[in-house]
Amino acid sequence: QVQLVESGGGLVQPGGSLRLSCAVSGNIFSIRAMAWYRQTPGKQRELVAAFTSGGKTNYADSVKGRFTIVRDNAKNTVYLQMNSLKPEDTAVYYCNTEASLTTTHPRVDSYWGQGTQVTVSS
C-alpha cells in the first residue's frame, strides 16, 4: 500500500520557523497532488498548502507569504517551510497525497499521514 511519514513538528516561539517533511512510499504508480492540512480540537481539518494536479500551488489566506510548499518528485517528498509562525498556527499538521498505485492504476485515491504536532508558544 502507501505510507506517508511526516516529521519536523515541535515547539517553536512566535516568529520562529519550522520545516515539515512528508515522504511517500509504497507501490505508487503516479502522484497527482500533494498537500498539507491542519486541524485543531473541535474544528474541521483545513487546507494549508497544496500542489494541485495541474502543478500549481494553493495556500490558505492565513499563511500566504509565510508558508511555502516544496515538492521533490524524485524523492516523492513534500515539504512545508513555515516562517513567522504565530500562536494560531498551532495544530496537528497532516500530509495528504492523491495517487494511483501500480495495482489500481488509473484509479486515484487519497492517502493521509499520521499527523505531526506544531505548537507555537512563548
N, C-alpha and C positions, 0 to 999 in steps of 0.2 A: 504494500500500500504506500501511503505517503506520510512522511514525518516532517513536521515543522519544528525546528528547535530555535527558541528565542533566547537571547542573552543581552546583557547590558543594562538592565534596570538597576535601581538602587535609590539611595537617599542623596539628594543634592540641595544646596541652598538656592534660594531665589536668585535669579540672574545667572545661574550656572548652566552647564551643558552636560548632556549625556548622548551616547550613541547606542541605539538598539540595533541588534542584528537578528536576522531570521534566515536560517539555512534550510532549504527544502531538499529533501532526498526521497528516494523510492523509485518505483518503476514508472517514471514520468516520461510521457511522450512529448508533451509540449506544455509550456506555461503561458496562459493567455493574459493573466493580470495578477498583480501583487499589490497588497495594501496593508496599511496599519489602521487598526481601530483601537478605541479605548472605552473603558467602562468604569463608572463609579457606582457605589452601592445605591440601589434604588432607582437607577437611571438606565435608559436604553444604551446599548452599545452604539457608539458613533464613529463615523469615518473620520480619520485624522488626515491621512495622505494616501494616494494611490497612483500606481501606474495602470492606465486603462489598457484595454485590448488594442487600442489604436496607438499605444506608445506615449500618450500624453500623460501629464501629471495633474492631479486634482488635490487641492488642500482645503481643509476646513478653514473658514474665515478666521477663526480664533487662533490659528497657528501660522497663517500666511506671513512670510517674512522672517519667521523664527525657526521653522522646521523645514528640513529638506529630505526628500526621499530619494534614495540612490539604489540602483539595481545593478548587480553584477551577473550578467547572463551566463557567463562561463562557470560560475560557482552556484547558480540557482540561489542566490542570496540577495536579500533586500535589506537595506539599512534605513534607519531613521535618525538623522542628525537633529538633535533638539538643542537649540540655543535660547538664551534669555528666558529660561524656564520660570514659570510663575506657579504659585501655590495651586491655582485652579487647573494646572496640568496634571496634578496628582490623580492617578488612575492605574488600573491594570491595562496594559497595552497588549493587544493581540495582533499577531500576524495572520494574514489571510492570503490564500492563493486560489486562483481558478485554473485548473489544469486538467489535461486529459492523460490517462495512463496508457501504457503500452497494451494493456489488456482490455481497455474500454474505449480507446480512440475510435471515433471522434467525439464521443460524449465528454462534456466538460462538467466537472463537479467542483464544489467549493470545499476547501480544507482550512482548518484553524490550528494555530499553535496553542500551547497551554497557557500562555499569558505571562507577562513579566511586570512586576510592580514598580512603578515610578512614584516616588514621593518627593515633593518639593516643599521644603520646610526649613526654617531657620532654627 
